[in-house]
Amino acid sequence: MDITTYIQNMGRAARQASSSMATATSDTKNAALTRIGEQLDAHRDKLLTANQRDLDAAHKQSLDGALLDRLELTQDRINGMLEGLNQVIALADPIGQMTDMGVRPSGIQLSKLRVPLGVIGIIYESRPNVTIDAGSLCLKSGNACILRGGSESLQSNRAIADSIESALASTGLPNTAIQIVNTSDRAAVGKLITLTDCVDVIVPRGGKGLIERISAEARVPVIKHLDGNCHLYIDDDADITMALALATNAKTHRLGVCNAMESLVIAEGIATQVLPQLKAIMDSHNVALRGCAKTRHIIAGIDAATEADWSTEYLGPILSIKVVDGLDSAIDHINRYGSQHTDAIVTHNTERAQRFVVEVDSSSVMVNASTRFADGFEYGLGAEIGISTDKIHARGPVGLEGLTSQKWVVHGDGQIRQ
């Protein structure tokens, strides 16, 4: 079967399944999610074996460390997938919720009904756990989905697909409610993102190149983020111990993730106290520093930061550092070079914290917390479909509600417009 026919068939099957999903009860959807978790738990060895085949192939292709980290499945990461499923199960089902009820002078009664988007196509790289995160959120929100993981995770995703298909079949939901594209042919992506008669929205998750391509070529609406150039600003009214702990966690907890800190901004008044200590910590984690002229005056021997460094998402052991004269300059720097993903301030000054929250134009803004918390799981969404840096239709971690829409419902008793 040629790739065009293959994707068209998947799209038609998903469209048909979406009708059943839109009317599925919360109990049925939760039962399916529970069964998926049971299948994954029972087939851990199968998942890890398939993932090892992907890892072996990735090493032969000399993929970089960030991609290898995203690709790897471990027992702990499988546990995380299962916990994510349990959180999604525990979440209130948004479908069918009625809001904004009222009566107009004409006598008509208005309300809004929350409904699924329909069919969601999700295109992602490396991370096999996205298959479960995305599939579970689409299922709970009453959508059908078509998942296209990267070629480097094909074996892992095939193993996960087996568990999903078995679980759906056992609970009476259509087994085409969650479909995984079973080919590494890149042409599949081009077909999926132009399938306007079957797919309602595309969600790309991956590197900047992938998302730029999807945004440029898609004919289906896209929920996207381009990159995660996240900042931590240390104000001169910050607790130094706290600031160092937050900077360390934000940068080193996991290097290859979109909510890792890529650039540290620090007030000049506190820089001489903080930066030498920070360098020692980053040295212990093998993180290379690149700094502005003021930074290099305080900590000698590091490379100069270029203009490109300020806007780079490294996804690796590099951190750029900018010394500024205060809050105004920090906000200007972040809004100029940031990616509107996640930015944080460390300060005890309530007024400055509030200004930072209001004036930094990002999907998540944090006060005295690590940027690593910008995550659907940590926000209580159960999991996330992605982190959107768009301003419509959803912004920040996209969970259940971000995969729904609303329709107006009007009730009358014979009113006609005069």
C-alpha positions in Angstrom: 0.0 0.0 0.0 1.4 3.4 -0.9 1.9 6.0 1.8 -0.9 8.3 0.7 -3.5 5.5 0.8 -2.2 4.3 4.1 -2.5 7.7 5.8 -5.9 8.4 4.2 -7.2 5.1 5.5 -5.9 6.0 9.0 -7.6 9.4 8.8 -11.0 7.9 7.7 -10.8 5.3 10.5 -10.0 8.0 13.1 -12.9 10.2 11.9 -15.3 7.3 12.2 -13.9 6.5 15.7 -14.2 10.1 16.8 -18.0 9.8 16.7 -17.9 7.0 19.2 -15.4 8.7 21.3 -17.4 11.9 21.6 -20.3 10.0 23.2 -18.2 7.5 25.3 -19.0 7.8 29.0 -16.4 8.7 31.6 -16.5 5.2 33.1 -15.8 3.6 29.7 -12.9 6.0 29.0 -11.4 5.4 32.5 -11.8 1.7 32.1 -9.8 1.8 28.9 -7.1 3.9 30.5 -6.9 1.5 33.4 -6.6 -1.4 31.0 -3.8 0.3 29.0 -1.9 0.7 32.3 -2.4 -2.9 33.1 -1.1 -4.0 29.7 2.0 -1.7 29.9 2.8 -3.0 33.4 2.4 -6.6 32.4 4.6 -6.1 29.3 7.5 -4.1 30.8 10.1 -6.5 29.5 8.7 -6.3 26.0 8.8 -2.5 26.1 12.4 -2.4 27.4 13.6 -5.0 24.8 12.0 -3.0 22.0 13.5 0.2 23.4 16.9 -1.3 23.6 16.7 -2.1 19.8 15.9 1.6 19.2 18.8 2.7 21.4 21.2 0.3 19.7 20.2 1.7 16.3 20.4 5.3 17.6 24.0 4.8 18.9 25.0 3.4 15.5 23.6 6.6 13.9 25.6 8.7 16.5 22.5 10.6 17.7 23.4 13.3 20.2 23.1 12.9 23.9 19.9 14.9 24.3 18.0 12.7 21.8 19.4 9.5 23.4 18.2 10.7 26.8 14.7 11.4 25.4 14.6 8.0 23.7 15.5 5.8 26.6 12.9 3.9 28.6 13.7 2.7 32.1 11.7 1.1 34.8 11.3 4.5 36.5 10.1 6.1 33.2 7.6 3.3 32.8 6.5 4.0 36.3 6.1 7.6 35.3 4.0 6.7 32.3 1.7 4.6 34.6 1.5 7.4 37.1 0.5 9.8 34.3 -2.2 7.4 33.3 -3.5 7.3 36.9 -3.6 11.1 37.1 -5.5 11.3 33.8 -8.0 8.8 35.2 -8.5 10.9 38.3 -9.1 14.1 36.4 -12.7 15.3 35.9 -14.0 14.6 32.5 -14.4 18.0 30.8 -16.7 16.7 28.0 -20.4 17.7 28.5 -19.6 20.5 31.0 -22.0 23.4 30.7 -20.8 26.9 31.4 -21.8 30.6 30.9 -25.5 29.9 31.3 -27.8 32.9 31.2 -31.0 34.3 29.8 -31.2 37.1 27.2 -33.9 39.8 27.1 -35.5 37.9 24.2 -36.1 35.0 26.6 -33.6 32.6 24.9 -31.4 30.6 27.3 -27.7 30.5 26.4 -25.0 28.1 27.6 -21.7 26.7 26.3 -21.1 22.9 26.0 -17.6 21.5 26.1 -16.9 19.1 23.3 -13.9 17.2 21.8 -11.9 18.7 19.0 -12.4 15.5 17.0 -9.3 14.0 15.4 -5.9 15.1 16.6 -2.6 14.3 14.8 0.5 14.3 17.0 4.0 14.3 15.5 6.9 13.9 17.9 10.5 12.9 18.1 12.3 10.4 20.3 10.3 10.1 23.5 8.2 6.9 23.6 6.4 8.2 26.7 4.7 10.8 24.6 2.8 7.9 23.0 1.1 7.2 26.3 0.8 10.8 27.4 -0.8 11.9 24.1 -3.0 8.8 23.7 -4.4 9.0 27.2 -5.2 12.7 27.1 -6.9 12.3 23.7 -8.9 9.4 24.9 -10.1 11.0 28.1 -11.1 14.2 26.2 -13.2 12.2 23.8 -10.9 12.6 20.8 -9.5 10.1 18.3 -5.8 10.5 17.5 -3.1 9.5 15.0 0.3 9.4 16.6 3.5 9.6 14.5 6.6 9.1 16.6 10.1 9.5 15.3 11.8 6.8 13.3 14.3 6.4 16.1 11.6 5.2 18.4 9.6 3.0 16.0 10.3 -0.3 17.8 9.3 1.2 21.2 6.1 2.7 19.8 5.1 -0.5 18.1 5.4 -2.3 21.5 3.3 0.4 23.2 0.7 0.2 20.3 0.2 -3.5 21.0 -0.8 -2.7 24.6 -3.1 0.2 23.6 -4.9 -1.9 20.9 -5.4 -4.8 23.3 -6.8 -2.5 26.0 -9.2 -0.7 23.6 -10.6 -3.9 22.2 -11.3 -5.2 25.7 -13.4 -2.2 26.7 -15.6 -1.8 23.7 -14.0 1.4 22.3 -12.9 1.4 18.7 -9.4 0.2 18.3 -8.8 3.0 15.8 -9.4 5.6 18.5 -5.6 5.6 19.1 -3.6 4.8 16.0 0.2 4.8 15.7 1.8 5.4 12.3 3.7 2.2 11.7 6.3 3.5 9.2 9.5 5.5 9.3 8.7 7.0 5.9 8.9 10.8 6.3 6.3 11.3 3.6 3.7 10.1 6.2 4.1 13.4 8.0 3.5 15.5 4.9 0.3 13.5 4.2 -1.0 13.7 7.7 -0.6 17.5 8.1 -2.6 18.1 4.9 -5.4 15.7 5.7 -8.0 18.5 6.1 -11.0 16.3 5.6 -10.1 13.9 8.5 -7.8 15.7 11.0 -8.9 18.7 13.0 -5.6 19.8 14.6 -1.9 18.9 14.5 0.3 19.0 17.6 4.1 18.8 16.8 6.5 17.9 19.6 10.2 17.9 18.9 13.1 20.0 17.7 12.8 23.5 16.2 13.4 22.1 12.7 10.5 19.7 12.9 8.1 22.3 14.3 9.1 25.0 11.8 8.5 22.5 9.0 5.1 21.5 10.3 4.0 25.1 10.8 5.1 26.1 7.3 3.6 23.1 5.5 0.5 22.2 7.5 -3.0 22.9 6.1 -4.5 21.6 9.4 -4.5 24.0 12.4 -1.4 23.6 14.5 -0.8 23.9 18.3 3.0 24.3 18.7 6.0 25.6 20.5 9.2 26.3 18.6 11.7 25.9 21.4 12.3 26.3 25.1 14.9 29.0 25.7 14.1 29.3 29.4 15.6 32.0 31.7 16.2 32.3 35.4 16.7 35.8 36.7 18.5 36.3 40.0 17.4 39.6 41.5 19.7 41.5 43.9 17.2 40.9 46.6 17.4 37.1 46.2 18.4 34.5 48.8 21.7 33.3 47.5 21.3 29.7 48.7 17.9 29.5 47.2 19.1 31.0 43.9 22.0 28.5 43.6 19.7 25.6 44.3 17.1 26.7 41.8 19.7 27.4 39.1 21.3 24.0 39.6 18.0 22.2 39.4 16.7 24.2 36.4 19.9 23.5 34.4 21.1 20.1 35.5 18.1 18.0 36.5 17.7 17.0 32.9 19.6 18.7 30.1 17.6 17.6 27.0 14.2 19.0 27.9 12.4 22.1 26.8 11.9 23.5 30.4 15.6 23.4 31.3 17.2 26.7 32.0 19.4 27.7 29.0 20.3 31.3 30.1 20.9 32.8 33.5 20.3 36.5 34.0 21.6 38.1 37.2 21.6 41.5 38.8 24.9 43.2 38.9 24.6 43.9 42.6 24.7 40.3 43.5 26.7 38.8 40.7 30.1 38.8 42.4 28.7 36.8 45.3 26.8 34.3 43.2 28.7 33.6 40.0 31.9 32.1 41.4 29.8 29.7 43.4 27.7 28.9 40.4 30.7 28.1 38.3 31.9 25.6 40.9 28.6 23.9 40.8 28.3 23.9 37.1 31.9 22.6 36.8 30.9 19.6 38.9 28.1 18.9 36.5 30.3 19.4 33.4 28.3 22.4 32.3 30.2 24.9 30.2 29.5 28.6 30.8 29.4 31.3 28.2 29.1 34.9 29.5 28.9 38.5 28.7 31.9 40.8 29.4 30.8 41.5 33.0 30.4 37.8 33.6 33.8 37.0 32.3 35.3 39.8 34.5 33.9 38.0 37.5 34.6 34.4 36.5 37.7 34.2 34.3 38.4 31.5 31.8 34.9 31.0 30.3 34.0 31.6 26.7 32.4 34.8 25.5 28.7 34.6 24.7 27.8 35.5 21.2 24.6 37.2 20.1 23.4 33.8 18.9 23.9 32.3 22.4 21.2 34.5 24.0 18.5 32.9 21.8 19.8 29.3 21.7 18.1 26.3 23.2 21.1 24.2 23.9 19.4 21.0 25.2 22.8 20.1 26.5 25.6 21.0 29.0 26.0 24.7 28.1 24.7 27.8 30.0 24.8 31.4 28.9 25.0 34.1 31.6 24.1 37.8 31.3 24.8 40.4 34.0 22.2 43.2 34.0 21.8 46.4 36.0 18.4 45.5 37.3 14.9 44.3 36.7 14.1 46.5 33.7 17.1 45.2 31.8 16.4 41.6 32.8 12.8 41.8 31.5 14.0 43.5 28.3 16.6 40.8 27.7 14.2 37.9 28.4 11.4 39.3 26.2 13.9 40.0 23.4 15.7 36.6 23.4 13.3 34.2 25.1 11.0 31.8 23.3 7.9 32.6 25.5 8.1 29.2 27.1 9.1 29.5 30.8 11.0 32.2 32.7 11.6 32.6 36.4 12.7 35.2 38.9 14.4 34.6 42.3 13.6 37.4 44.7 12.2 38.3 48.1 10.9 41.6 46.7 7.2 41.2 46.2 6.8 44.3 44.0 9.6 43.2 41.6 8.2 39.6 41.5 4.8 41.0 40.5 6.3 43.2 37.8 8.2 40.2 36.4 5.0 38.1 36.4 3.0 40.8 34.5 5.7 42.0 32.1 7.5 38.8 31.0 5.5 37.6 28.0 5.8 33.8 28.5 3.4 30.9 28.8 4.7 30.1 32.3 6.2 32.7 34.6 7.6 31.6 38.0 8.6 33.2 41.2 11.2 31.4 43.4 10.7 28.0 41.6 12.7 26.0 39.1 11.7 26.2 35.4 11.6 22.4 35.5 8.1 22.6 37.0 6.7 23.8 33.6 5.2 20.4 32.9 1.7 19.0 32.6 2.4 16.3 35.1 3.6 18.8 37.7 0.7 21.2 36.9 -1.8 18.5 37.8 -2.9 17.9 34.2 -2.0 14.2 34.5 0.2 14.5 31.4 0.5 17.0 28.6 0.1 16.9 24.9 2.8 19.6 24.6 3.7 23.0 25.8 2.2 25.7 23.6 3.9 29.0 23.2 1.1 30.2 21.0 -1.5 32.5 22.5 -4.5 30.8 20.9 -6.1 28.2 21.1 -4.1 27.0 24.2 -1.0 28.3 26.0 1.4 26.6 28.3 1.1 22.9 29.1 -1.8 21.6 27.1 -3.9 19.0 29.0 -7.5 17.9 28.8 -9.2 21.2 28.4 -6.7 22.3 25.7 -8.0 19.3 23.6 -11.6 20.5 23.7 -13.7 23.3 22.3 -17.0 24.8 23.2 -20.2 25.1 21.2 -23.0 27.6 22.0 -26.3 25.9 23.0 -29.5 28.0 22.7 -32.9 27.0 24.2 -36.1 28.8 23.5 -39.8 28.3 23.6 -40.8 29.7 20.3 -38.9 33.1 20.2 -38.5 34.8 16.9 -36.2 37.7 16.3 -38.0 41.0 15.8 
